[in-house]
Amino acid sequence: MKRRDFIRYMGLAGSGAILLPVGLSGCAVAPAGKQIAAHANTNGNAPLAYGTPRQRAHADGDGTPRMVVVFLRGAVDGLNVVVPHGDREYYQARPGIAVAHPGQNNGVIDLTGYFGLHPSLRPLMPYWDSGQLAFVHASGSPDGSRSHFEAQDYMETGTPGQHNTRDGWMNRLQGRLPPSESPVQALTLGESIPRILSGRQVVANMPTGRDAARPTLIDQPKISQAYGAMYAGNDALGKAYRDGIAARRELMAELSSNEQRMANNGAPLPNGMAIDAARLGRLMRGDPKIRLGFLAVGGWDTHANQGNGAGQLAGRLAPLATGLATLAQELGPAFNDTVIVAISEFGRTFRENGNGGTDHGHGNVMWLLGGNVRGRTIYGQWPGLNKNELNEGRDLAITTDFRAVMSTLAEKHMRIPDNALQEIFPQYAMGMQHVSNILV
């Protein structure tokens, strides 16, 4: 058996181990009744923000920029997340699943007079009110694929329409961060390394849930010694193994300390995403060398019985909101140096289907949460909901490429040199005017 096969067979490449892919592996909104051209000028000449940004000074943290990406796998319905309740077309197209007007039972939480937030996302309202939460509407990948797998792959590699990209854009971004003596600069929660973090750079992973800190086979001294002898060489695989073990030991030591402090507090964490979010937040707060974080949340493919202000979608948005708020809280002072970005592969159809749900669509909404996010604003160019302005007559159009947002964060927040952005997002002509002011 080859060493690579053996390492996978023994479970080192999953269940709490370190997976090492080092050679292995906002809006210009029209008043009611008035629409904006579907593919309006995307070069930054139109008004590009809607809302009332809170004027505030730059928040002081420890000076180490961090970014967490939360991938909502399954294509969340962005039109029921940030709801255009000021447009009658929305209610006409969704008689059974539209979120009710503000002030009604399970109604929208008004944000701007035209847009509102789904009521299940109320735990995030303190961040909107404080100016640390923003959205980019009518955004997403310009590729028209309606395949979950394909669209997620394009968004994670950062090369829409390209099937042959081998690494993820977060791994490429990691390669442009300042060198660190720590093997843990990027951390993903889950059983495997996602496409977005695959590539040449070392990435640490840990399982989700309450078993994350449980010792595994590789932690047994005899097994560890046997592997150490097997990978004692100076070849790339040996170096990858040693980096992985060092990363695991560092994470396990930090987890043990944090888990003990958590137990001493005496209060259990909420079920679901909040458990993982709290763990990630504590790790990134306690170790500034961890610069990038990633976690994925599924269950957004609501083809039937989607619900409106209550129901299936509401039941999934509620723990997501709690999880994001928990992540922000557990980051502590590090929140001032962190941007949390929530993305999904595409949106849903504008009109509800015959099963009380929505089908695969196009445009969606991106979420931005962080200490220095210029919040209380919805960014992007709102294309309108008139049939002539919908993508293919059925979906919210995309007027902001998701790479414009990510490029802005890479340059202005993560401090990646401008000349390196083309490496992170190849084949993308930077058009950051849409979102160049999303940070304080």
VEXMARSE-737954 format. One line per 8 residues: number of its first residue (from 0); for each residue x negated, y, z negated of C-alpha. Coordinates in steps of 0.05 Angstrom, whole numbers. Each point is the difference from the previous one (the first is absolute). Layout:
VEXMARSE-737954
NUM) X Y Z  ...
//
This chain:
VEXMARSE-737954
0) 0 0 0  -26 69 18  -12 50 -55  53 46 28  52 -56 0  -22 -23 -68  9 69 -31  71 3 27
8) 16 -71 -22  -22 13 -71  45 61 -4  -53 54 -3  33 36 57  67 7 -35  36 -1 -67  -39 50 -39
16) -66 -5 36  -35 51 43  13 -5 75  -60 25 38  11 20 72  -73 18 9  -10 -30 68  51 -53 -20
24) 56 12 -5  424 648 -31  52 2 59  25 53 47  73 -14 -15  56 30 39  61 26 -36  62 -44 6
32) 25 -2 72  -66 22 29  -51 -49 26  -74 2 16  -27 -32 63  -16 -73 -11  -73 3 18  -12 71 -22
40) -68 31 4  -45 -44 -43  -60 46 3  18 39 -62  34 60 32  68 -13 -32  17 7 -73  -24 -64 -32
48) 24 -1 -71  67 1 -33  11 12 -74  -29 45 -53  -73 -17 -16  -19 15 -71  -58 48 -3  -53 -29 -47
56) -75 -3 -8  -42 -60 21  3 -52 -55  -66 -18 -33  -17 -73 -8  -67 -35 -4  -16 20 71  3 -70 29
64) 53 -4 55  41 -63 2  55 -25 45  53 -55 -9  40 -26 59  67 -35 -15  25 -38 60  76 -12 2
72) 1 -63 43  64 -14 37  16 71 26  36 41 -53  58 43 22  -31 69 -4  66 34 17  29 -27 -65
80) -63 18 -38  -5 73 19  71 11 22  20 55 50  65 12 -38  8 67 34  13 -32 68  70 -25 16
88) -30 -47 51  -30 -40 -57  67 -14 -32  35 -15 66  -52 -52 20  -1 -34 -68  71 -3 -27  -16 -58 -46
96) -73 11 -20  -9 75 -2  -20 26 -68  54 46 -26  -6 75 -2  -33 32 -61  45 3 -60  40 -62 19
104) -4 -68 -32  -68 -31 16  -12 61 44  -64 29 28  -46 40 -45  -4 65 38  -71 24 17  6 55 51
112) 73 11 16  -7 -44 62  -42 -58 -25  10 -39 -64  -30 -60 -36  34 -67 -11  28 -2 -71  -40 -62 -18
120) -64 42 8  18 46 -57  -62 -22 -41  -42 37 52  37 66 -7  -46 28 -54  -56 -4 52  42 36 51
128) 18 53 -50  -73 9 -20  -22 6 72  -38 -66 3  46 -40 46  11 12 74  25 -37 61  -16 -1 74
136) 64 -15 38  7 -25 71  -69 -31 -6  -30 -67 17  -39 -39 52  9 24 72  1 -71 25  71 -23 15
144) -7 -72 -25  59 -25 -41  -38 -61 -25  -16 3 -74  -65 -38 8  -24 40 59  20 68 -27  -31 -14 -68
152) -64 -22 35  -3 63 41  11 44 -61  -52 -37 -41  -54 0 53  16 72 17  0 -16 75  73 -3 24
160) 8 -42 62  -69 -32 -6  -1 -74 -15  -75 -10 -4  -18 44 -60  -35 -44 -50  -3 44 -62  48 45 -39
168) -4 75 -4  -7 1 -76  -61 -46 6  -30 48 51  15 58 -46  -33 -38 -57  -63 -6 42  -4 76 3
176) 4 10 -75  -63 18 -37  -42 -61 -18  15 -30 -69  -37 -48 -45  67 -33 -15  27 -56 44  71 25 -14
184) 17 60 41  64 -28 29  51 -43 -36  62 -34 27  55 -35 -40  22 -65 31  -24 -69 17  -39 19 63
192) -35 59 32  51 39 43  -17 22 71  -7 72 -22  -60 -18 -43  -31 -55 42  -68 14 29  -74 5 -17
200) 7 33 -68  7 -40 -64  71 2 -27  24 -28 -66  68 -31 -9  41 -26 -59  66 -36 -3  64 37 -18
208) 41 -10 -63  -19 -21 -69  -52 -52 22  -49 51 28  -48 -5 -59  5 -75 -8  -68 -36 10  -5 -44 61
216) -45 -57 22  -57 46 20  -2 28 -71  -21 -68 -29  -75 2 -14  -17 -66 35  38 19 63  -29 69 0
224) -71 -27 -7  12 -50 56  24 54 47  -58 45 -22  -50 -52 22  37 -11 66  -1 74 16  -68 17 -26
232) -27 19 69  -7 70 28  45 -13 61  64 40 10  44 -54 -30  -42 -5 -63  1 76 -9  75 0 11
240) 9 -53 -54  -43 37 -50  35 66 13  67 -35 -9  -20 -32 -66  -27 66 -26  65 34 20  42 -53 -34
248) -40 4 -65  7 76 0  75 -4 11  11 -55 -51  -38 38 -53  41 63 13  65 -40 2  -16 -34 -66
256) -11 67 -33  63 30 30  43 -60 -15  -21 2 -72  16 73 -6  68 -13 33  15 -55 -50  -18 45 -58
264) 51 50 24  54 -52 -11  45 20 57  9 -46 60  -3 29 69  63 -2 45  7 -59 46  -20 3 72
272) -45 49 35  -12 41 -63  -44 -56 -29  -48 2 59  4 75 7  -18 10 -73  -59 -48 6  -26 35 63
280) 9 68 -31  -39 -19 -63  -57 -31 41  -7 61 44  5 47 -60  -53 -38 -39  -49 -11 57  -9 59 48
288) -42 -44 45  66 -32 24  18 50 54  52 -37 41  60 -41 -21  52 -39 38  64 -38 -17  58 -24 42
296) 74 -6 -18  47 -41 44  75 -8 8  19 60 43  29 -36 61  72 17 -14  38 -28 60  63 -14 -41
304) 34 28 -62  -50 57 -7  45 41 -45  -1 75 -9  -13 36 -66  9 -68 -32  -11 -71 24  -58 -39 30
312) -45 58 22  13 38 -64  -19 -61 -40  -68 -1 34  -13 74 -1  11 4 -76  -60 -45 -20  -42 32 55
320) 13 69 -31  -16 -27 -69  -63 -33 27  -25 64 34  15 41 -62  -36 -51 -43  -61 2 46  -2 76 -5
328) 7 -2 -75  -52 -54 -11  -51 35 43  -1 52 -55  -48 58 16  -23 -38 62  68 17 30  -27 69 14
336) -51 -31 48  47 -52 31  48 0 58  50 -57 3  28 -13 70  60 -45 14  9 -23 72  42 -50 38
344) -10 -30 69  61 33 32  68 26 -19  71 -26 12  52 14 52  38 65 -10  69 -34 5  20 -55 -47
352) 13 -68 32  60 -45 -5  -28 -35 -62  -4 62 -43  -74 6 11  -51 29 48  -46 -30 52  -72 13 19
360) -10 72 19  -57 50 11  -10 65 -40  -5 -3 -75  -24 41 -60  -67 0 -35  -6 13 -74  -56 41 -32
368) -10 3 -75  -60 30 -35  -29 52 -46  -21 45 57  55 -15 50  35 64 22  68 -27 -18  73 21 -3
376) -6 -1 75  21 -44 58  -51 3 56  5 -16 73  44 22 58  72 -22 -9  24 -24 69  74 -1 -18
384) 51 -56 2  38 17 63  3 -60 48  -43 38 51  -54 9 -52  -3 -71 -26  -55 -47 23  30 -45 54
392) 68 27 -21  -1 -40 -65  -57 19 -48  -29 60 -35  -54 26 45  -73 6 -23  -29 70 3  -59 -11 -48
400) -49 -57 12  -17 -34 -66  -73 8 17  7 76 -4  17 -7 -74  -53 -52 -14  -53 39 37  16 62 -40
408) -5 -39 -65  -65 -33 22  -32 67 17  30 48 -51  10 -46 -59  -50 -58 8  -52 49 29  -16 -42 61
416) -41 42 50  40 25 58  -46 -35 50  15 -68 -33  76 4 7  -3 -27 71  -34 -62 -27  56 -10 -51
424) 55 13 50  -29 -15 69  38 20 62  38 52 -40  -4 73 20  3 37 -66  64 41 -5  0 18 -73
432) 35 67 5  65 -33 -21  -26 -18 -68  -64 40 -10  29 34 -61  26 -60 -38  -53 9 -55  -8 57 -49
//
